[in-house]
Amino acid sequence: MADISFGSTVGMLKDAMSGASASHGVIANNVANVNTPNFRRSDVSFKEALAATEATEGDPNELALTTTSDRHIPVGGPQPPEPFAITTSIDDSTQMRVDGSNVDVDQEMAKLSLNSAYGQTMEQLLQTQYMRLRAAIQEHF
């Protein structure tokens, strides 16, 4: 969801960090249940929804009026995008072990490492945005 005071960048970074956090929890749950018989690994998909939200963002300088009914005539710019959604799915496609579990610890740890790097990158980008805002405020006053 875009933040009107900072433009869409901060809102997108916030959504990306929320997705990375949810993904981290799901991956940790998969690793914790590696020895649970018949456990099915879960996966979080948020990057597609994040890209779709970014693609529907219009001109940040143009504010659209929100309609409360499909019968209302939209005025102004493009309508706000649908709320950012994080979806969790269960992987039933594979069975790795005899006990029915499909969790591969090495694969999950690699995903955890990539997800941590992604989350840290988003955090650094968000810090940069706030430092720019702080510099603009201090320069102005």
DSSP file (Angstrom, degrees, kcal/mol; ACC not computed):
  #  RESIDUE AA STRUCTURE BP1 BP2  ACC     N-H-->O    O-->H-N    N-H-->O    O-->H-N    TCO  KAPPA ALPHA  PHI   PSI    X-CA   Y-CA   Z-CA
    1    1 A M              0   0    0      0, 0.0    14,-0.1     0, 0.0    13,-0.1   0.000 360.0 360.0 360.0 132.4    0.0    0.0    0.0
    2    2 A A        -     0   0    0      9,-0.1     2,-0.6    10,-0.1     6,-0.2  -0.413 360.0-136.8 -73.4 143.8    1.4    3.4   -1.0
    3    3 A D  B >>  -A    7   0A   0      4,-1.2     4,-1.3     1,-0.1     3,-1.0  -0.912   8.6-152.9-101.7 116.7    2.2    5.9    1.7
    4    4 A I  T 34 S+     0   0    0     -2,-0.6    -1,-0.1     1,-0.3     4,-0.1   0.780  90.6  57.2 -64.7 -27.7    1.0    9.3    0.5
    5    5 A S  T 34 S+     0   0    0      1,-0.2    -1,-0.3     2,-0.1     3,-0.1   0.771 121.4  24.2 -76.9 -23.7    3.6   11.3    2.5
    6    6 A F  T <4 S-     0   0    0     -3,-1.0     3,-0.4     1,-0.4     4,-0.3   0.382 109.1-115.3-118.2   1.2    6.6    9.5    1.0
    7    7 A G  B  X  -A    3   0A   0     -4,-1.3    -4,-1.2     1,-0.2     4,-0.6  -0.466  53.5 -53.8  86.5-169.1    5.3    8.4   -2.3
    8    8 A S  H  > S+     0   0    0     -6,-0.2     4,-2.4     1,-0.2     5,-0.2   0.671 119.2  77.8 -84.3 -16.2    5.0    4.7   -3.3
    9    9 A T  H  > S+     0   0    0     -3,-0.4     4,-2.5     1,-0.2     5,-0.2   0.930  95.3  45.2 -62.7 -48.4    8.6    3.7   -2.5
   10   10 A V  H  > S+     0   0    0     -4,-0.3     4,-2.4     1,-0.2    -1,-0.2   0.902 113.8  50.3 -64.2 -40.7    8.2    3.4    1.3
   11   11 A G  H  X S+     0   0    0     -4,-0.6     4,-2.3     2,-0.2    -1,-0.2   0.902 111.4  48.3 -63.5 -40.8    4.9    1.6    1.0
   12   12 A M  H  X S+     0   0    0     -4,-2.4     4,-2.4     2,-0.2    -2,-0.2   0.907 112.0  48.9 -66.1 -41.3    6.4   -0.9   -1.5
   13   13 A L  H  X S+     0   0    0     -4,-2.5     4,-2.4     2,-0.2    -2,-0.2   0.889 110.1  52.0 -65.3 -38.5    9.4   -1.5    0.8
   14   14 A K  H  X S+     0   0    0     -4,-2.4     4,-2.1     2,-0.2    -2,-0.2   0.928 111.3  46.8 -62.3 -44.7    7.1   -2.0    3.8
   15   15 A D  H  X S+     0   0    0     -4,-2.3     4,-2.4     2,-0.2    -2,-0.2   0.893 111.3  52.0 -64.1 -39.6    5.1   -4.6    1.9
   16   16 A A  H  X S+     0   0    0     -4,-2.4     4,-2.3     1,-0.2    -2,-0.2   0.899 110.3  48.1 -64.2 -40.4    8.3   -6.3    0.7
   17   17 A M  H  X S+     0   0    0     -4,-2.4     4,-2.2     2,-0.2    -1,-0.2   0.872 110.2  52.1 -68.4 -36.0    9.6   -6.5    4.3
   18   18 A S  H  X S+     0   0    0     -4,-2.1     4,-2.3     2,-0.2    -2,-0.2   0.913 111.0  48.0 -63.7 -42.1    6.2   -7.9    5.5
   19   19 A G  H  X S+     0   0    0     -4,-2.4     4,-2.5     2,-0.2    -2,-0.2   0.904 111.2  49.5 -64.8 -41.8    6.5  -10.5    2.8
   20   20 A A  H  X S+     0   0    0     -4,-2.3     4,-2.2     2,-0.2    -1,-0.2   0.880 110.8  50.9 -64.8 -37.8   10.0  -11.4    3.7
   21   21 A S  H  X S+     0   0    0     -4,-2.2     4,-1.9     2,-0.2    -2,-0.2   0.920 111.4  46.7 -65.5 -44.2    9.0  -11.7    7.4
   22   22 A A  H  X S+     0   0    0     -4,-2.3     4,-2.0     1,-0.2    -2,-0.2   0.906 112.5  50.6 -63.7 -41.3    6.1  -14.0    6.6
   23   23 A S  H  X S+     0   0    0     -4,-2.5     4,-2.6     1,-0.2     5,-0.2   0.891 107.2  54.3 -63.6 -40.0    8.3  -16.1    4.4
   24   24 A H  H  X S+     0   0    0     -4,-2.2     4,-2.5     1,-0.2    -1,-0.2   0.915 108.5  49.0 -60.4 -43.8   10.9  -16.3    7.1
   25   25 A G  H  X S+     0   0    0     -4,-1.9     4,-1.9     2,-0.2    -1,-0.2   0.890 111.9  48.0 -63.8 -40.0    8.3  -17.7    9.5
   26   26 A V  H  X S+     0   0    0     -4,-2.0     4,-2.1     2,-0.2    16,-0.3   0.907 112.4  48.4 -68.9 -41.6    7.1  -20.3    7.1
   27   27 A I  H  X S+     0   0    0     -4,-2.6     4,-2.3     2,-0.2    -2,-0.2   0.917 110.9  51.0 -64.8 -42.2   10.6  -21.5    6.2
   28   28 A A  H  X S+     0   0    0     -4,-2.5     4,-2.4     1,-0.2    -1,-0.2   0.881 109.3  51.6 -61.5 -38.0   11.4  -21.7    9.9
   29   29 A N  H  X S+     0   0    0     -4,-1.9     4,-1.5     2,-0.2    -1,-0.2   0.895 108.2  51.7 -64.7 -40.3    8.2  -23.8   10.5
   30   30 A N  H  < S+     0   0    0     -4,-2.1     3,-0.2     1,-0.2    -2,-0.2   0.928 112.0  45.7 -61.3 -45.1    9.3  -26.1    7.6
   31   31 A V  H >< S+     0   0    0     -4,-2.3     3,-1.4     1,-0.2    -2,-0.2   0.897 110.1  54.2 -66.1 -40.3   12.7  -26.6    9.2
   32   32 A A  H 3< S+     0   0    0     -4,-2.4     3,-0.3     1,-0.3    -1,-0.2   0.795 112.3  44.6 -64.2 -27.9   11.2  -27.2   12.7
   33   33 A N  T >< S+     0   0    0     -4,-1.5     3,-1.5    -3,-0.2    -1,-0.3   0.083  74.7 117.4-104.3  23.4    8.9  -29.9   11.3
   34   34 A V  T <  S+     0   0    0     -3,-1.4    69,-0.2     1,-0.3    -1,-0.2   0.830  82.3  41.6 -61.5 -32.1   11.5  -31.7    9.3
   35   35 A N  T 3  S+     0   0    0     -3,-0.3    -1,-0.3    -4,-0.2    -2,-0.1   0.281  86.5 113.1 -99.5  10.5   11.2  -34.9   11.3
   36   36 A T  S X  S-     0   0    0     -3,-1.5     3,-1.6     1,-0.1    -3,-0.1  -0.734  73.5-118.2 -83.1 120.7    7.4  -34.8   11.6
   37   37 A P  T 3  S+     0   0    0      0, 0.0    63,-0.2     0, 0.0     3,-0.1  -0.302  92.4   6.2 -60.4 141.5    5.9  -37.7    9.7
   38   38 A N  T 3  S+     0   0    0     61,-1.6     2,-0.3     1,-0.2    62,-0.1   0.641  89.1 154.8  61.3  19.2    3.6  -36.7    6.8
   39   39 A F    <   -     0   0    0     -3,-1.6    63,-1.5    -6,-0.2     2,-0.5  -0.601  31.9-150.4 -76.8 135.7    4.4  -33.0    7.2
   40   40 A R        -     0   0    0     -2,-0.3    52,-0.1    61,-0.2    61,-0.1  -0.923  17.6-120.4-108.6 129.1    4.0  -31.0    4.0
   41   41 A R        -     0   0    0     -2,-0.5    50,-3.0    50,-0.3     2,-0.3  -0.311  24.7-143.3 -66.2 149.2    6.2  -28.0    3.4
   42   42 A S  E     -B   90   0B   0    -16,-0.3     2,-0.3    48,-0.2    48,-0.2  -0.770  10.4-159.8-110.4 159.1    4.6  -24.6    3.0
   43   43 A D  E     -B   89   0B   0     46,-2.8    46,-3.0    -2,-0.3     2,-0.5  -0.993   8.7-142.2-140.1 145.4    5.6  -21.8    0.7
   44   44 A V  E     -B   88   0B   0     -2,-0.3     2,-0.5    44,-0.2    44,-0.2  -0.909  10.9-166.6-108.9 132.8    4.9  -18.1    0.8
   45   45 A S  E     +B   87   0B   0     42,-2.7    42,-1.7    -2,-0.5    -2,-0.0  -0.960  35.2 130.1-120.9 116.2    4.3  -16.2   -2.4
   46   46 A F     >  +     0   0    0     -2,-0.5     4,-2.4    40,-0.2     5,-0.2   0.499  55.0  78.3-133.5 -18.7    4.4  -12.4   -2.2
   47   47 A K  H  > S+     0   0    0      1,-0.2     4,-2.3     2,-0.2     5,-0.1   0.854  95.6  51.0 -67.8 -33.4    6.8  -11.2   -4.9
   48   48 A E  H  > S+     0   0    0      2,-0.2     4,-2.3     1,-0.2    -1,-0.2   0.925 112.5  45.9 -67.0 -43.6    4.2  -11.7   -7.6
   49   49 A A  H  > S+     0   0    0      2,-0.2     4,-2.3     1,-0.2    -2,-0.2   0.870 112.4  51.9 -66.0 -36.1    1.6   -9.7   -5.6
   50   50 A L  H  X S+     0   0    0     -4,-2.4     4,-2.2     2,-0.2    -2,-0.2   0.911 110.6  47.3 -65.8 -42.5    4.2   -7.0   -4.9
   51   51 A A  H  X S+     0   0    0     -4,-2.3     4,-2.3     2,-0.2    -2,-0.2   0.889 112.0  50.5 -65.7 -38.9    5.1   -6.8   -8.6
   52   52 A A  H  X S+     0   0    0     -4,-2.3     4,-1.5     2,-0.2    -2,-0.2   0.894 110.3  49.6 -66.5 -39.1    1.4   -6.5   -9.5
   53   53 A T  H  X S+     0   0    0     -4,-2.3     4,-0.5     1,-0.2    -2,-0.2   0.907 112.0  48.5 -64.0 -41.5    0.9   -3.8   -6.9
   54   54 A E  H >< S+     0   0    0     -4,-2.2     3,-0.8     1,-0.2    -2,-0.2   0.882 108.9  53.3 -66.1 -38.2    3.8   -1.9   -8.3
   55   55 A A  H 3< S+     0   0    0     -4,-2.3    -1,-0.2     1,-0.2    -2,-0.2   0.801 107.9  50.6 -68.4 -28.8    2.6   -2.3  -11.9
   56   56 A T  H 3< S+     0   0    0     -4,-1.5    -1,-0.2    -5,-0.1    -2,-0.2   0.528  82.7 112.3 -88.5  -5.3   -0.9   -0.8  -11.0
   57   57 A E    <<  -     0   0    0     -3,-0.8    22,-0.1    -4,-0.5     2,-0.0  -0.478  53.9-159.5 -66.9 135.0    0.6    2.3   -9.3
   58   58 A G        -     0   0    0      1,-0.2    -1,-0.1    -2,-0.2    -2,-0.0  -0.016  44.9 -37.1 -95.6-156.8   -0.2    5.4  -11.3
   59   59 A D    >   -     0   0    0      1,-0.2     3,-1.8     2,-0.1    -1,-0.2  -0.539  52.5-142.8 -66.5 122.9    1.4    8.8  -11.4
   60   60 A P  T 3  S+     0   0    0      0, 0.0    -1,-0.2     0, 0.0   -53,-0.1   0.712  99.6  56.5 -65.4 -17.2    2.4    9.6   -7.7
   61   61 A N  T 3  S+     0   0    0      1,-0.0     2,-0.5     2,-0.0    -2,-0.1   0.518  95.0  77.1 -89.0  -4.9    1.4   13.2   -8.3
   62   62 A E    <   -     0   0    0     -3,-1.8     2,-0.5    14,-0.0    -4,-0.1  -0.926  67.8-157.1-110.9 122.8   -2.1   12.4   -9.4
   63   63 A L        -     0   0    0     -2,-0.5     2,-0.3    14,-0.1    14,-0.3  -0.861   7.7-149.3-102.8 125.2   -4.6   11.4   -6.6
   64   64 A A        -     0   0    0     -2,-0.5     2,-0.4    14,-0.3    12,-0.2  -0.658  18.0-118.6 -91.4 147.7   -7.6    9.3   -7.6
   65   65 A L        -     0   0    0     10,-2.2    10,-0.4    -2,-0.3     2,-0.3  -0.704  31.2-124.0 -81.3 135.0  -11.0    9.6   -5.9
   66   66 A T        -     0   0    0     -2,-0.4     2,-0.3     8,-0.1    -1,-0.0  -0.634  20.3-147.0 -82.5 134.6  -11.9    6.3   -4.2
   67   67 A T        -     0   0    0     -2,-0.3     3,-0.1     1,-0.1    -1,-0.0  -0.777   9.5-160.6 -99.9 147.5  -15.3    4.8   -5.2
   68   68 A T  S    S+     0   0    0     -2,-0.3     2,-0.3     1,-0.1    -1,-0.1   0.458  76.3  39.4-103.6  -4.2  -17.4    2.9   -2.8
   69   69 A S  S >  S-     0   0    0      1,-0.1     3,-1.3     4,-0.0    -1,-0.1  -0.990  75.9-125.5-143.9 149.9  -19.5    1.1   -5.4
   70   70 A D  T 3  S+     0   0    0     -2,-0.3    -1,-0.1     1,-0.3    -3,-0.0   0.729 110.9  62.3 -65.1 -20.9  -18.9   -0.4   -8.8
   71   71 A R  T 3  S+     0   0    0      2,-0.1    -1,-0.3    -3,-0.0     2,-0.1   0.599  82.8  99.9 -82.2 -10.8  -21.7    1.8  -10.2
   72   72 A H  S <  S-     0   0    0     -3,-1.3    -5,-0.1     1,-0.1     0, 0.0  -0.447  79.7-117.0 -74.7 149.9  -19.8    5.0   -9.3
   73   73 A I        -     0   0    0     -2,-0.1     2,-0.2     1,-0.0    -1,-0.1  -0.769  29.7-123.8 -87.2 122.9  -17.9    6.8  -12.0
   74   74 A P        -     0   0    0      0, 0.0     2,-0.4     0, 0.0    -8,-0.1  -0.466  28.4-164.3 -69.0 137.1  -14.2    6.9  -11.3
   75   75 A V        +     0   0    0    -10,-0.4   -10,-2.2    -2,-0.2     2,-0.3  -0.960  49.1   3.2-123.4 138.9  -12.7   10.4  -11.2
   76   76 A G  S    S-     0   0    0     -2,-0.4   -12,-0.2   -12,-0.2     3,-0.1  -0.626 106.0 -10.9  93.1-149.8   -9.1   11.3  -11.4
   77   77 A G  S    S-     0   0    0    -14,-0.3   -12,-0.2    -2,-0.3   -14,-0.1   0.164  97.5 -46.0 -75.3-166.5   -6.2    8.9  -11.9
   78   78 A P        -     0   0    0      0, 0.0   -14,-0.3     0, 0.0    -1,-0.2  -0.280  68.4 -99.4 -64.2 150.2   -6.2    5.1  -11.7
   79   79 A Q        -     0   0    0      1,-0.1   -13,-0.1    -3,-0.1   -21,-0.0  -0.339  49.0 -88.0 -68.1 152.1   -8.0    3.6   -8.8
   80   80 A P        -     0   0    0      0, 0.0    -1,-0.1     0, 0.0   -23,-0.1  -0.277  51.9-104.2 -59.2 146.0   -5.8    2.4   -5.9
   81   81 A P        -     0   0    0      0, 0.0     3,-0.1     0, 0.0   -28,-0.1  -0.209  42.6 -85.9 -68.1 162.6   -4.5   -1.1   -6.3
   82   82 A E        -     0   0    0      1,-0.1     3,-0.1   -81,-0.0   -26,-0.1  -0.322  62.5 -82.4 -61.2 151.8   -6.0   -4.0   -4.4
   83   83 A P        -     0   0    0      0, 0.0     2,-0.1     0, 0.0    -1,-0.1  -0.274  54.1 -96.3 -58.7 144.1   -4.4   -4.4   -0.9
   84   84 A F        -     0   0    0     -3,-0.1     2,-0.4     1,-0.0   -34,-0.1  -0.411  46.2-160.6 -62.9 130.0   -1.1   -6.3   -0.9
   85   85 A A        -     0   0    0     -2,-0.1     2,-0.6   -39,-0.1   -36,-0.2  -0.959  14.5-156.1-123.8 133.3   -1.8  -10.0   -0.1
   86   86 A I        -     0   0    0     -2,-0.4     2,-0.4   -37,-0.1   -40,-0.2  -0.927  18.8-162.6-103.6 123.3    0.7  -12.6    1.2
   87   87 A T  E     -B   45   0B   0    -42,-1.7   -42,-2.7    -2,-0.6     2,-0.5  -0.889   7.2-157.4-112.8 139.3   -0.5  -16.1    0.3
   88   88 A T  E     -B   44   0B   0     -2,-0.4     2,-0.3   -44,-0.2   -44,-0.2  -0.941  13.7-174.6-112.7 132.6    0.7  -19.4    1.8
   89   89 A S  E     -B   43   0B   0    -46,-3.0   -46,-2.8    -2,-0.5     2,-0.5  -0.926  21.6-128.1-127.3 153.2    0.4  -22.6    0.0
   90   90 A I  E     -B   42   0B   0     -2,-0.3     2,-0.9   -48,-0.2   -48,-0.2  -0.859  21.1-132.8-101.4 131.8    1.1  -26.2    0.9
   91   91 A D        +     0   0    0    -50,-3.0   -50,-0.3    -2,-0.5     3,-0.2  -0.745  37.6 158.5 -88.0 106.0    3.4  -28.3   -1.4
   92   92 A D        +     0   0    0     -2,-0.9    -1,-0.2     1,-0.1    -2,-0.0   0.314  52.3  91.1-103.1   5.3    1.7  -31.6   -2.1
   93   93 A S  S    S+     0   0    0      9,-0.0     2,-0.3     2,-0.0    -1,-0.1   0.747  84.8  41.9 -78.8 -23.4    3.6  -32.3   -5.3
   94   94 A T        -     0   0    0     -3,-0.2     2,-0.4     8,-0.1     8,-0.0  -0.869  52.2-163.1-126.2 157.3    6.6  -34.2   -3.9
   95   95 A Q        +     0   0    0     -2,-0.3     7,-0.2     1,-0.1     6,-0.1  -0.907  14.0 175.5-135.5 107.7    7.3  -36.8   -1.3
   96   96 A M        +     0   0    0      5,-0.7     2,-0.2    -2,-0.4     6,-0.2   0.835  58.2  36.7 -84.7 -34.8   11.0  -36.9   -0.3
   97   97 A R  S >  S-     0   0    0      4,-1.9     3,-1.3     1,-0.1     0, 0.0  -0.709  78.7-111.1-124.9 169.0   11.2  -39.4    2.4
   98   98 A V  T 3  S+     0   0    0      1,-0.3    -1,-0.1    -2,-0.2    -2,-0.0   0.818 112.7  62.5 -66.4 -32.1    9.7  -42.7    3.5
   99   99 A D  T 3  S-     0   0    0      1,-0.1   -61,-1.6     2,-0.1    -1,-0.3   0.457 118.5-107.6 -76.9   1.7    7.9  -41.1    6.5
  100  100 A G  S <  S+     0   0    0     -3,-1.3     2,-0.2     1,-0.3    -2,-0.1   0.360  76.4 132.4  92.9  -5.6    5.8  -39.0    4.0
  101  101 A S        -     0   0    0    -63,-0.1    -4,-1.9    -6,-0.1    -5,-0.7  -0.525  39.5-165.6 -78.5 146.7    7.5  -35.6    4.8
  102  102 A N        +     0   0    0    -63,-1.5     2,-0.5    -7,-0.2    -1,-0.1   0.050  45.8 123.2-119.5  25.8    8.6  -33.5    1.8
  103  103 A V        -     0   0    0    -64,-0.2     2,-0.6   -69,-0.2     3,-0.1  -0.789  42.3-164.2 -92.1 123.9   10.9  -31.1    3.6
  104  104 A D     >  -     0   0    0     -2,-0.5     4,-2.5     1,-0.2     5,-0.2  -0.937   7.0-157.2-105.4 111.7   14.5  -30.9    2.4
  105  105 A V  H  > S+     0   0    0     -2,-0.6     4,-2.7     1,-0.2     5,-0.2   0.886  90.9  52.0 -59.8 -41.9   16.6  -29.2    5.1
  106  106 A D  H  > S+     0   0    0      1,-0.2     4,-2.0     2,-0.2    -1,-0.2   0.916 111.7  46.5 -62.3 -42.5   19.3  -28.1    2.7
  107  107 A Q  H  > S+     0   0    0      2,-0.2     4,-2.2     1,-0.2    -1,-0.2   0.907 113.3  49.1 -65.8 -41.7   16.8  -26.5    0.4
  108  108 A E  H  X S+     0   0    0     -4,-2.5     4,-2.4     2,-0.2    -2,-0.2   0.890 110.2  50.5 -66.6 -39.2   15.0  -24.8    3.2
  109  109 A M  H  X S+     0   0    0     -4,-2.7     4,-2.2     2,-0.2    -1,-0.2   0.874 109.7  50.9 -67.4 -35.9   18.2  -23.4    4.7
  110  110 A A  H  X S+     0   0    0     -4,-2.0     4,-2.3    -5,-0.2    -2,-0.2   0.912 111.4  48.0 -65.0 -41.7   19.2  -22.1    1.2
  111  111 A K  H  X S+     0   0    0     -4,-2.2     4,-2.7     1,-0.2    -2,-0.2   0.889 110.2  52.5 -64.2 -38.7   15.8  -20.4    0.9
  112  112 A L  H  X S+     0   0    0     -4,-2.4     4,-2.3     2,-0.2    -2,-0.2   0.900 109.2  49.4 -63.5 -41.0   16.2  -19.0    4.4
  113  113 A S  H  X S+     0   0    0     -4,-2.2     4,-2.1     2,-0.2    -2,-0.2   0.929 113.2  45.7 -64.0 -46.2   19.6  -17.5    3.5
  114  114 A L  H  X S+     0   0    0     -4,-2.3     4,-2.3     1,-0.2    -2,-0.2   0.905 113.3  50.2 -63.0 -41.6   18.2  -15.9    0.3
  115  115 A N  H  X S+     0   0    0     -4,-2.7     4,-2.7     2,-0.2    -1,-0.2   0.883 109.1  51.6 -66.2 -38.4   15.2  -14.6    2.2
  116  116 A S  H  X S+     0   0    0     -4,-2.3     4,-2.5     2,-0.2    -1,-0.2   0.917 110.5  48.3 -63.7 -42.7   17.4  -13.1    4.9
  117  117 A A  H  X S+     0   0    0     -4,-2.1     4,-2.1     2,-0.2    -2,-0.2   0.900 111.9  50.2 -63.6 -40.2   19.5  -11.3    2.3
  118  118 A Y  H  X S+     0   0    0     -4,-2.3     4,-2.3     2,-0.2    -2,-0.2   0.935 111.7  47.6 -62.3 -47.3   16.3  -10.0    0.6
  119  119 A G  H  X S+     0   0    0     -4,-2.7     4,-2.2     1,-0.2    -2,-0.2   0.893 111.6  50.0 -62.6 -40.9   14.9   -8.7    3.9
  120  120 A Q  H  X S+     0   0    0     -4,-2.5     4,-2.3     2,-0.2    -1,-0.2   0.883 109.7  51.8 -65.6 -37.8   18.2   -7.0    4.8
  121  121 A T  H  X S+     0   0    0     -4,-2.1     4,-2.3     2,-0.2    -2,-0.2   0.923 110.0  48.2 -64.0 -44.0   18.3   -5.4    1.4
  122  122 A M  H  X S+     0   0    0     -4,-2.3     4,-2.3     1,-0.2    -2,-0.2   0.889 110.7  52.3 -63.3 -38.5   14.8   -4.0    1.8
  123  123 A E  H  X S+     0   0    0     -4,-2.2     4,-2.5     2,-0.2    -2,-0.2   0.913 109.5  48.7 -63.5 -43.0   15.7   -2.7    5.2
  124  124 A Q  H  X S+     0   0    0     -4,-2.3     4,-2.1     2,-0.2    -2,-0.2   0.902 111.1  50.2 -64.3 -40.7   18.7   -0.9    3.9
  125  125 A L  H  X S+     0   0    0     -4,-2.3     4,-2.0     2,-0.2    -1,-0.2   0.898 110.8  49.5 -63.9 -39.4   16.7    0.7    1.1
  126  126 A L  H  X S+     0   0    0     -4,-2.3     4,-2.1     2,-0.2    -2,-0.2   0.907 109.4  51.4 -65.4 -41.8   14.1    1.8    3.6
  127  127 A Q  H  X S+     0   0    0     -4,-2.5     4,-2.4     1,-0.2    -1,-0.2   0.894 108.1  53.1 -60.6 -39.1   16.8    3.3    5.9
  128  128 A T  H  X S+     0   0    0     -4,-2.1     4,-2.2     2,-0.2    -1,-0.2   0.908 107.2  51.3 -62.4 -42.2   18.1    5.2    2.8
  129  129 A Q  H  X S+     0   0    0     -4,-2.0     4,-2.0     1,-0.2    -1,-0.2   0.915 112.1  46.2 -61.7 -42.8   14.7    6.6    2.1
  130  130 A Y  H  X S+     0   0    0     -4,-2.1     4,-2.7     2,-0.2    -1,-0.2   0.862 110.2  53.4 -69.6 -34.9   14.3    7.8    5.7
  131  131 A M  H  X S+     0   0    0     -4,-2.4     4,-2.5     2,-0.2    -1,-0.2   0.891 108.9  50.1 -65.1 -38.0   17.9    9.3    5.7
  132  132 A R  H  X S+     0   0    0     -4,-2.2     4,-2.2     2,-0.2    -2,-0.2   0.912 111.7  47.8 -64.6 -42.1   17.0   11.2    2.5
  133  133 A L  H  X S+     0   0    0     -4,-2.0     4,-2.3     2,-0.2    -2,-0.2   0.927 112.3  49.0 -63.9 -44.6   13.8   12.5    4.1
  134  134 A R  H  X S+     0   0    0     -4,-2.7     4,-2.7     1,-0.2     5,-0.2   0.911 111.2  50.1 -61.5 -42.7   15.7   13.5    7.3
  135  135 A A  H  X S+     0   0    0     -4,-2.5     4,-2.2     1,-0.2    -1,-0.2   0.893 110.2  50.4 -63.5 -39.3   18.4   15.3    5.2
  136  136 A A  H  X S+     0   0    0     -4,-2.2     4,-1.5     2,-0.2    -1,-0.2   0.893 112.7  46.3 -66.2 -39.1   15.7   17.2    3.3
  137  137 A I  H  X S+     0   0    0     -4,-2.3     4,-1.7     2,-0.2    -2,-0.2   0.931 114.5  46.1 -69.0 -45.4   14.0   18.3    6.5
  138  138 A Q  H  < S+     0   0    0     -4,-2.7    -2,-0.2     1,-0.2    -1,-0.2   0.859 112.7  50.9 -66.7 -34.8   17.3   19.4    8.2
  139  139 A E  H  < S+     0   0    0     -4,-2.2    -1,-0.2    -5,-0.2    -2,-0.2   0.852 110.4  50.1 -68.8 -34.2   18.4   21.2    5.0
  140  140 A H  H  <        0   0    0     -4,-1.5    -2,-0.2     1,-0.2    -1,-0.2   0.834 360.0 360.0 -75.1 -32.8   15.1   23.1    4.8
  141  141 A F     <        0   0    0     -4,-1.7    -1,-0.2    -5,-0.1    -2,-0.2   0.439 360.0 360.0-101.2 360.0   15.1   24.3    8.4
